[in-house]
Amino acid sequence: MPLNAHQNRLKAVAIALMIGGILFLHYFTFHGMKFHHAVYRMLFYLPLVLGSLWFGLKGALYILASVSIFFLPYAIIHWQGMSFEDFAKLLEGVLYVVIGLVLGLLVEKEKKRHIALLRVESLAAVGKAVSEIAHDMRTPLMAIGGFASLLSRKLHSDDTSRKKLDLIIQETSRLESMVKEMLDFGKPLELELTKANLNEVVQEAIQVAKLMAMKAGVELEADLEPSLPSLLIDIPRIKQVLLNLVVNAVQASPAGEHVLIKTHLTGNYVFLEVIDCGCGIEQDVSESIFVPFFSKSKEGTGLGLAIVRKIVEAHGGEVSFDSNNEKGVTFTVRLPIF
């Protein structure tokens, strides 16, 4: 059993023993000993606070439910018909529930903030390391590509050595593209925001990706809401987001299928959806999709979706994905209207 799971089990047992002990004191102490019972009721806050701190909102809800269920018979037995004492206990119970919910929500919010902070710090460290490595790789790759191109031009077109050099040039170009992607990921984002219509950016991205989609035998379709408001965005960066998602969708979809790009407005957010007809994403890798360098493909760096999330979050938005009912996956980008 993992260490964290074992620790959580011990914590749950400790909380259960606390609640059981406090209930025992209530049920087996003479009801007339009112000061004792007042102290016992205060003791219920101890497992509530610990459960909220250890397990967040879920822990608070479990404890509130457990205390309510097991303490209710005692409260019913000693109910005096809404006397002043009963009314005070009822208010005390309501306050207990409110404090439990508020504490659970605050702890949950703090946990999410802490996780987000750790992820940002981790990405910053990874980005710095990647940037340094990519920078060191760039110069020798440019030299290899340059010398190979120079030699290739000096050879006849039917020379077998020229074909080998052309292969070197092609693979060097691919490596340079990967290095560029690594450098993009490592750089801090400095957005140049301008007002733009997302539909126009989508149409431009479709034109860029159309040739690649045709070679793959995949059709690109658009369903764009005409009444979208203008957004304050970095146009080249958002176009990069679109192209990364569309390229992934085309690569995931078999020949003869289509990729649908949709836009729509809901509340104060504009939504962009890229829907493919591929085989979907396995459950065991779904949590790693946006992790840098994670990739199921043999080609590429595994930074495409990590860069997508970085750009979208820099715009104050969110990116997520869901499996479609029949086949494929829908990637959704949510951008706020400022």
C-alpha positions as CSV (number, residue, x, y, z in Angstrom):
1,M,0.0,0.0,0.0
2,P,1.4,3.5,-0.9
3,L,2.6,5.6,2.1
4,N,0.0,8.3,1.5
5,A,-2.9,5.8,1.3
6,H,-1.7,4.2,4.5
7,Q,-1.5,7.6,6.3
8,N,-4.9,8.6,5.1
9,R,-6.4,5.3,6.4
10,L,-4.8,6.0,9.8
11,K,-6.2,9.5,9.8
12,A,-9.7,8.2,9.0
13,V,-9.5,5.6,11.8
14,A,-8.4,8.3,14.2
15,I,-11.3,10.5,13.3
16,A,-13.7,7.6,13.5
17,L,-12.4,6.8,17.0
18,M,-12.8,10.4,18.1
19,I,-16.4,10.6,16.9
20,G,-17.1,7.2,18.5
21,G,-15.6,8.2,21.8
22,I,-17.6,11.5,21.9
23,L,-20.8,9.7,21.1
24,F,-20.0,7.1,23.9
25,L,-19.7,10.0,26.4
26,H,-23.0,11.4,25.3
27,Y,-25.0,8.2,25.4
28,F,-23.5,6.9,28.7
29,T,-23.4,10.1,30.7
30,F,-26.5,10.9,32.7
31,H,-28.6,13.5,30.8
32,G,-28.9,15.7,33.8
33,M,-25.2,16.5,33.7
34,K,-25.7,19.4,31.4
35,F,-22.3,21.0,31.8
36,H,-20.7,17.7,30.8
37,H,-22.8,17.4,27.7
38,A,-22.1,21.0,26.7
39,V,-18.4,20.2,26.8
40,Y,-19.0,16.9,24.8
41,R,-20.8,18.8,22.1
42,M,-17.8,21.2,21.8
43,L,-15.5,18.2,21.4
44,F,-17.3,17.4,18.0
45,Y,-15.4,20.3,16.5
46,L,-12.1,18.5,17.0
47,P,-12.8,15.7,14.4
48,L,-14.5,18.3,12.1
49,V,-11.5,20.6,12.0
50,L,-9.0,17.7,11.6
51,G,-11.1,16.0,8.9
52,S,-11.5,19.2,6.9
53,L,-7.7,19.9,7.1
54,W,-6.8,16.4,6.1
55,F,-9.5,15.6,3.5
56,G,-11.0,18.9,2.5
57,L,-14.6,19.3,1.7
58,K,-15.2,15.6,1.3
59,G,-13.9,15.0,4.8
60,A,-16.1,17.7,6.3
61,L,-19.2,16.3,4.6
62,Y,-18.5,12.7,5.8
63,I,-18.0,14.0,9.4
64,L,-21.1,16.2,9.3
65,A,-23.1,13.2,8.0
66,S,-21.7,10.8,10.6
67,V,-22.2,13.1,13.6
68,S,-25.7,14.0,12.4
69,I,-26.8,10.3,11.9
70,F,-25.4,8.9,15.1
71,F,-26.2,11.9,17.4
72,L,-29.8,12.3,16.1
73,P,-31.2,9.4,18.1
74,Y,-29.8,11.0,21.3
75,A,-31.3,14.4,20.4
76,I,-34.7,12.9,19.6
77,I,-34.8,10.9,22.9
78,H,-34.1,14.0,24.9
79,W,-36.2,16.5,22.8
80,Q,-38.3,18.7,25.1
81,G,-40.7,20.2,22.6
82,M,-38.7,23.2,21.4
83,S,-37.7,24.5,24.8
84,F,-35.2,27.3,25.0
85,E,-32.5,24.7,25.6
86,D,-33.6,22.7,22.5
87,F,-33.7,25.9,20.5
88,A,-30.1,26.7,21.6
89,K,-28.9,23.2,20.7
90,L,-30.6,23.5,17.3
91,L,-28.8,26.7,16.5
92,E,-25.6,25.1,17.7
93,G,-26.2,22.3,15.3
94,V,-26.8,24.7,12.4
95,L,-23.6,26.6,13.3
96,Y,-21.7,23.3,13.4
97,V,-22.8,22.4,9.8
98,V,-22.1,25.9,8.5
99,I,-18.6,26.0,10.1
100,G,-17.9,22.5,8.6
101,L,-19.0,23.5,5.1
102,V,-17.1,26.8,5.2
103,L,-13.9,25.2,6.6
104,G,-14.1,22.4,4.0
105,L,-14.5,24.8,1.1
106,L,-11.6,27.0,2.3
107,V,-9.3,24.1,2.7
108,E,-10.3,22.8,-0.7
109,K,-9.6,26.2,-2.3
110,E,-6.2,26.4,-0.5
111,K,-5.3,22.9,-1.7
112,K,-6.1,23.8,-5.3
113,R,-4.1,27.1,-5.0
114,H,-1.2,25.1,-3.6
115,I,-1.3,22.5,-6.3
116,A,-1.4,25.3,-9.0
117,L,1.5,27.0,-7.4
118,L,3.6,23.8,-7.3
119,R,2.7,23.2,-11.0
120,V,3.8,26.7,-11.9
121,E,7.0,26.4,-10.1
122,S,7.6,22.9,-11.6
123,L,6.9,24.2,-15.1
124,A,9.2,27.2,-14.6
125,A,12.0,24.8,-13.5
126,V,11.4,22.5,-16.4
127,G,11.1,25.4,-18.8
128,K,14.4,26.8,-17.7
129,A,16.2,23.5,-18.1
130,V,14.6,22.8,-21.5
131,S,15.5,26.3,-22.7
132,E,19.2,25.9,-21.8
133,I,19.4,22.4,-23.5
134,A,17.5,23.6,-26.6
135,H,19.8,26.7,-26.9
136,D,22.9,24.5,-26.8
137,M,21.4,22.2,-29.4
138,R,20.4,24.9,-31.8
139,T,23.8,26.0,-33.0
140,P,25.2,22.5,-34.0
141,L,21.9,21.6,-35.7
142,M,22.1,24.8,-37.8
143,A,25.7,24.0,-38.7
144,I,24.8,20.4,-39.7
145,G,21.9,21.6,-41.8
146,G,23.9,24.4,-43.4
147,F,26.9,22.2,-44.3
148,A,24.6,19.4,-45.6
149,S,22.7,21.8,-47.8
150,L,26.0,23.2,-49.2
151,L,27.3,19.8,-50.0
152,S,23.9,18.7,-51.5
153,R,23.9,21.7,-54.0
154,K,27.4,20.6,-55.2
155,L,26.3,17.1,-56.1
156,H,24.3,16.0,-59.2
157,S,20.6,15.2,-58.7
158,D,21.2,11.5,-59.5
159,D,24.0,11.1,-57.1
160,T,23.2,8.5,-54.3
161,S,25.1,10.6,-51.8
162,R,22.8,13.6,-52.5
163,K,19.7,11.5,-51.5
164,K,21.5,10.7,-48.2
165,L,22.3,14.4,-47.7
166,D,18.7,15.4,-48.4
167,L,17.6,12.9,-45.7
168,I,20.1,14.5,-43.3
169,I,18.7,18.0,-44.2
170,Q,15.1,16.8,-43.7
171,E,15.8,15.2,-40.3
172,T,17.9,18.2,-39.2
173,S,15.0,20.5,-40.1
174,R,12.6,18.3,-38.0
175,L,15.0,18.5,-35.1
176,E,15.3,22.3,-35.5
177,S,11.5,22.5,-35.4
178,M,11.5,20.5,-32.1
179,V,14.2,22.7,-30.6
180,K,12.1,25.8,-31.5
181,E,9.1,24.2,-29.7
182,M,11.3,23.6,-26.7
183,L,12.6,27.2,-26.7
184,D,9.0,28.4,-27.0
185,F,8.0,26.4,-24.0
186,G,11.0,27.6,-22.0
187,K,10.4,31.3,-22.7
188,P,8.2,33.4,-20.3
189,L,5.1,34.5,-22.1
190,E,4.8,38.2,-22.9
191,L,1.4,38.6,-24.5
192,E,0.8,41.4,-27.0
193,L,-3.0,41.8,-26.5
194,T,-5.2,43.3,-29.2
195,K,-8.9,43.2,-29.8
196,A,-9.8,40.6,-32.4
197,N,-12.7,38.3,-33.5
198,L,-11.9,34.7,-32.6
199,N,-13.8,33.5,-35.7
200,E,-11.3,35.3,-38.0
201,V,-8.4,33.7,-36.2
202,V,-10.0,30.3,-36.5
203,Q,-10.5,30.8,-40.3
204,E,-6.9,31.8,-40.7
205,A,-5.7,28.8,-38.8
206,I,-7.9,26.5,-40.9
207,Q,-6.4,27.9,-44.1
208,V,-2.9,27.2,-42.7
209,A,-3.8,23.6,-41.6
210,K,-5.9,22.7,-44.7
211,L,-3.0,21.4,-46.8
212,M,-1.8,19.1,-44.0
213,A,-5.3,17.9,-43.4
214,M,-5.8,17.1,-47.2
215,K,-2.6,15.1,-47.2
216,A,-3.9,13.1,-44.3
217,G,-7.3,12.6,-46.0
218,V,-9.1,14.5,-43.2
219,E,-11.7,17.2,-43.9
220,L,-11.7,20.4,-41.8
221,E,-15.2,21.8,-41.0
222,A,-16.2,24.9,-39.1
223,D,-19.3,25.8,-37.1
224,L,-18.7,29.4,-36.0
225,E,-21.2,31.5,-34.0
226,P,-21.5,34.7,-36.0
227,S,-22.4,36.9,-33.0
228,L,-19.1,36.5,-31.0
229,P,-17.8,39.6,-29.3
230,S,-14.3,40.8,-29.8
231,L,-11.7,39.4,-27.4
232,L,-8.5,40.9,-26.0
233,I,-6.0,38.3,-27.2
234,D,-2.5,37.7,-28.5
235,I,-3.5,36.7,-32.0
236,P,-0.3,34.8,-33.0
237,R,-0.4,32.9,-29.7
238,I,-4.1,31.9,-30.0
239,K,-3.4,30.9,-33.6
240,Q,-0.6,28.7,-32.2
241,V,-3.1,27.1,-29.8
242,L,-5.6,26.5,-32.6
243,L,-3.0,25.0,-34.9
244,N,-1.6,22.7,-32.2
245,L,-5.1,21.4,-31.4
246,V,-6.1,21.0,-35.1
247,V,-2.9,19.2,-36.0
248,N,-3.4,16.8,-33.1
249,A,-7.0,16.3,-34.1
250,V,-6.1,15.6,-37.7
251,Q,-3.3,13.1,-36.7
252,A,-5.8,11.4,-34.4
253,S,-8.5,11.0,-37.1
254,P,-8.3,8.3,-39.7
255,A,-8.5,9.1,-43.4
256,G,-12.0,9.8,-44.6
257,E,-13.1,11.4,-41.3
258,H,-13.5,15.1,-40.4
259,V,-12.4,17.5,-37.7
260,L,-14.9,20.1,-36.5
261,I,-13.9,23.4,-35.1
262,K,-16.7,25.2,-33.2
263,T,-17.1,28.5,-31.5
264,H,-19.9,29.6,-29.2
265,L,-20.7,32.1,-26.5
266,T,-21.9,31.2,-23.0
267,G,-22.2,33.8,-20.3
268,N,-19.0,35.8,-20.0
269,Y,-16.9,33.3,-21.9
270,V,-16.2,32.4,-25.5
271,F,-15.7,28.7,-26.1
272,L,-13.6,27.1,-28.8
273,E,-14.0,23.4,-29.5
274,V,-11.9,21.1,-31.7
275,I,-13.6,17.8,-32.2
276,D,-11.8,14.8,-33.8
277,C,-13.0,11.3,-34.8
278,G,-10.1,9.4,-33.5
279,C,-9.8,6.4,-31.1
280,G,-10.0,8.7,-28.0
281,I,-7.7,9.0,-25.0
282,E,-7.1,6.0,-22.7
283,Q,-8.2,6.6,-19.1
284,D,-4.7,5.7,-17.7
285,V,-3.0,8.6,-19.6
286,S,-5.8,11.2,-19.4
287,E,-4.2,12.9,-16.4
288,S,-0.9,13.2,-18.2
289,I,-2.1,14.8,-21.4
290,F,-1.0,18.3,-20.5
291,V,2.2,17.2,-18.8
292,P,5.4,18.5,-20.6
293,F,7.2,15.8,-22.7
294,F,4.3,13.3,-22.4
295,S,3.4,11.9,-25.8
296,K,1.9,8.7,-27.3
297,S,3.5,9.6,-30.6
298,K,7.0,8.6,-31.6
299,E,7.5,12.0,-33.3
300,G,7.5,15.4,-31.5
301,T,8.5,16.6,-28.1
302,G,5.3,16.1,-26.2
303,L,5.2,19.9,-25.6
304,G,2.3,20.8,-27.9
305,L,-0.5,20.5,-25.3
306,A,1.7,21.9,-22.5
307,I,2.3,25.0,-24.6
308,V,-1.5,25.2,-25.4
309,R,-2.3,25.2,-21.7
310,K,0.4,27.7,-20.9
311,I,-0.9,30.2,-23.6
312,V,-4.6,29.7,-22.7
313,E,-4.0,30.2,-18.9
314,A,-1.9,33.3,-19.7
315,H,-5.1,34.7,-21.2
316,G,-7.0,33.9,-18.1
317,G,-8.7,31.0,-19.7
318,E,-8.9,27.2,-19.3
319,V,-8.4,24.2,-21.6
320,S,-9.9,20.8,-21.0
321,F,-11.0,17.7,-23.0
322,D,-13.8,15.2,-22.9
323,S,-14.4,11.9,-24.8
324,N,-17.2,12.1,-27.4
325,N,-20.2,9.8,-27.1
326,E,-19.4,7.9,-30.3
327,K,-15.7,8.3,-31.0
328,G,-12.9,10.8,-30.7
329,V,-12.2,13.6,-28.2
330,T,-13.3,17.2,-27.9
331,F,-10.7,19.8,-26.7
332,T,-12.4,22.9,-25.3
333,V,-10.7,26.3,-24.8
334,R,-12.6,28.8,-22.6
335,L,-11.6,32.4,-22.9
336,P,-13.0,35.2,-20.8
337,I,-14.6,38.4,-22.3
338,F,-12.9,41.3,-20.6
